[in-house]
Amino acid sequence: QVQLVESGGGLVLPGGSLRLSCATSGFTFSSYAMNWYRQTPGKERELVAAIRPSGVYTNYRDSVKGRFTISRDNAKNTVYLQMNSLKPEDTAVYYCNALIGLTIYWGQGTQVTVSS
């Protein structure tokens, strides 16, 4: 079955960096776009970054442009989110996501906390 497993979250100082990973299995990873979302308590999940199957095309929400980079390794069935210059407002649970057929799959999420 399809599985998405995030890792790499943690506590970081403002201005610091983290690299999130999402390891996948159960589907042909190289054929599907992958996304990173985030959610804070009381708010809806918001799309942070997306990457097409080839990895050539990416897009980002405005608030993270120039600071976050989404990438993928199709040989390892893994998508990454490099987060630099982190701000307290980046604090959230981060999820990876894929739409496969008519079903949206989510990982369990990884907590990112940016605080001094």
C-alpha positions as a Markdown table, in Angstrom:
| # | Residue | x | y | z |
|---|---|---|---|---|
| 1 | Gln | 0.0 | 0.0 | 0.0 |
| 2 | Val | 1.0 | 3.6 | -0.4 |
| 3 | Gln | 3.1 | 5.0 | 2.4 |
| 4 | Leu | 4.6 | 8.4 | 3.0 |
| 5 | Val | 6.9 | 8.9 | 6.0 |
| 6 | Glu | 8.2 | 12.3 | 6.9 |
| 7 | Ser | 11.3 | 12.9 | 9.0 |
| 8 | Gly | 13.8 | 15.7 | 9.8 |
| 9 | Gly | 11.7 | 18.0 | 11.9 |
| 10 | Gly | 12.8 | 19.5 | 15.1 |
| 11 | Leu | 13.5 | 22.6 | 17.1 |
| 12 | Val | 15.7 | 25.3 | 15.5 |
| 13 | Leu | 16.6 | 28.9 | 16.2 |
| 14 | Pro | 15.4 | 31.7 | 14.0 |
| 15 | Gly | 17.6 | 31.9 | 11.0 |
| 16 | Gly | 18.5 | 28.3 | 11.1 |
| 17 | Ser | 18.0 | 25.5 | 8.6 |
| 18 | Leu | 16.3 | 22.1 | 8.5 |
| 19 | Arg | 16.0 | 19.5 | 5.8 |
| 20 | Leu | 12.8 | 17.5 | 5.7 |
| 21 | Ser | 12.5 | 14.1 | 4.0 |
| 22 | Cys | 9.5 | 12.1 | 2.8 |
| 23 | Ala | 10.3 | 8.5 | 2.0 |
| 24 | Thr | 7.6 | 6.8 | -0.1 |
| 25 | Ser | 6.6 | 3.3 | -1.1 |
| 26 | Gly | 3.8 | 1.5 | -2.7 |
| 27 | Phe | 3.5 | 3.5 | -6.0 |
| 28 | Thr | 5.6 | 4.5 | -8.9 |
| 29 | Phe | 7.1 | 7.6 | -7.3 |
| 30 | Ser | 8.7 | 9.0 | -10.5 |
| 31 | Ser | 5.3 | 9.3 | -12.1 |
| 32 | Tyr | 3.7 | 11.6 | -9.6 |
| 33 | Ala | 3.9 | 15.2 | -8.5 |
| 34 | Met | 4.7 | 15.6 | -4.8 |
| 35 | Asn | 3.8 | 18.3 | -2.4 |
| 36 | Trp | 4.7 | 19.7 | 1.0 |
| 37 | Tyr | 2.0 | 21.2 | 3.2 |
| 38 | Arg | 2.0 | 22.6 | 6.7 |
| 39 | Gln | -0.5 | 23.2 | 9.4 |
| 40 | Thr | -0.7 | 25.1 | 12.6 |
| 41 | Pro | -3.4 | 24.6 | 15.3 |
| 42 | Gly | -6.7 | 26.1 | 14.3 |
| 43 | Lys | -5.7 | 26.7 | 10.7 |
| 44 | Glu | -6.2 | 24.8 | 7.5 |
| 45 | Arg | -3.3 | 23.0 | 5.9 |
| 46 | Glu | -1.5 | 25.2 | 3.4 |
| 47 | Leu | 0.5 | 24.2 | 0.4 |
| 48 | Val | 4.2 | 25.1 | 0.9 |
| 49 | Ala | 5.9 | 23.7 | -2.2 |
| 50 | Ala | 5.2 | 21.3 | -5.1 |
| 51 | Ile | 7.4 | 19.5 | -7.6 |
| 52 | Arg | 6.5 | 17.8 | -10.8 |
| 53 | Pro | 7.5 | 14.2 | -11.5 |
| 54 | Ser | 10.7 | 15.0 | -13.4 |
| 55 | Gly | 11.8 | 17.4 | -10.7 |
| 56 | Val | 12.3 | 20.2 | -13.2 |
| 57 | Tyr | 9.2 | 22.3 | -12.4 |
| 58 | Thr | 8.6 | 23.5 | -8.9 |
| 59 | Asn | 6.4 | 26.1 | -7.2 |
| 60 | Tyr | 6.2 | 27.7 | -3.8 |
| 61 | Arg | 3.9 | 29.8 | -1.7 |
| 62 | Asp | 5.1 | 33.4 | -1.6 |
| 63 | Ser | 6.1 | 33.4 | 2.0 |
| 64 | Val | 8.8 | 30.8 | 1.5 |
| 65 | Lys | 10.1 | 31.7 | -1.9 |
| 66 | Gly | 13.9 | 32.2 | -1.8 |
| 67 | Arg | 14.2 | 30.3 | 1.5 |
| 68 | Phe | 12.8 | 26.9 | 0.9 |
| 69 | Thr | 13.7 | 24.4 | -1.8 |
| 70 | Ile | 11.8 | 21.3 | -2.8 |
| 71 | Ser | 13.7 | 18.5 | -4.6 |
| 72 | Arg | 13.3 | 14.8 | -5.2 |
| 73 | Asp | 15.4 | 11.7 | -5.8 |
| 74 | Asn | 13.4 | 9.4 | -8.0 |
| 75 | Ala | 16.0 | 6.6 | -7.4 |
| 76 | Lys | 15.3 | 6.8 | -3.7 |
| 77 | Asn | 11.6 | 7.5 | -3.9 |
| 78 | Thr | 12.1 | 10.4 | -1.7 |
| 79 | Val | 11.1 | 14.1 | -1.7 |
| 80 | Tyr | 12.9 | 16.7 | 0.3 |
| 81 | Leu | 12.2 | 20.2 | 1.6 |
| 82 | Gln | 15.3 | 22.3 | 2.4 |
| 83 | Met | 14.3 | 25.1 | 4.7 |
| 84 | Asn | 16.7 | 28.0 | 5.3 |
| 85 | Ser | 16.4 | 31.3 | 7.1 |
| 86 | Leu | 13.6 | 29.9 | 9.2 |
| 87 | Lys | 11.2 | 32.2 | 10.9 |
| 88 | Pro | 9.0 | 31.7 | 13.9 |
| 89 | Glu | 6.0 | 31.8 | 11.6 |
| 90 | Asp | 7.3 | 28.7 | 9.8 |
| 91 | Thr | 6.5 | 26.7 | 13.0 |
| 92 | Ala | 4.0 | 24.0 | 12.0 |
| 93 | Val | 3.5 | 20.3 | 11.4 |
| 94 | Tyr | 4.8 | 19.6 | 7.9 |
| 95 | Tyr | 3.2 | 16.9 | 5.7 |
| 96 | Cys | 4.1 | 15.5 | 2.3 |
| 97 | Asn | 1.3 | 14.6 | 0.0 |
| 98 | Ala | 0.6 | 12.9 | -3.3 |
| 99 | Leu | -2.5 | 12.6 | -5.4 |
| 100 | Ile | -2.6 | 9.1 | -6.9 |
| 101 | Gly | -5.6 | 8.3 | -9.1 |
| 102 | Leu | -8.5 | 9.8 | -7.2 |
| 103 | Thr | -7.0 | 9.4 | -3.7 |
| 104 | Ile | -4.9 | 11.9 | -1.8 |
| 105 | Tyr | -2.3 | 10.4 | 0.4 |
| 106 | Trp | -0.7 | 12.0 | 3.4 |
| 107 | Gly | 2.2 | 11.2 | 5.7 |
| 108 | Gln | 1.9 | 11.4 | 9.5 |
| 109 | Gly | 3.7 | 14.8 | 9.6 |
| 110 | Thr | 6.8 | 16.1 | 11.2 |
| 111 | Gln | 6.9 | 19.0 | 13.7 |
| 112 | Val | 9.0 | 22.0 | 12.9 |
| 113 | Thr | 9.4 | 24.5 | 15.7 |
| 114 | Val | 11.3 | 27.8 | 15.2 |
| 115 | Ser | 12.0 | 29.5 | 18.4 |
| 116 | Ser | 14.7 | 31.1 | 20.5 |
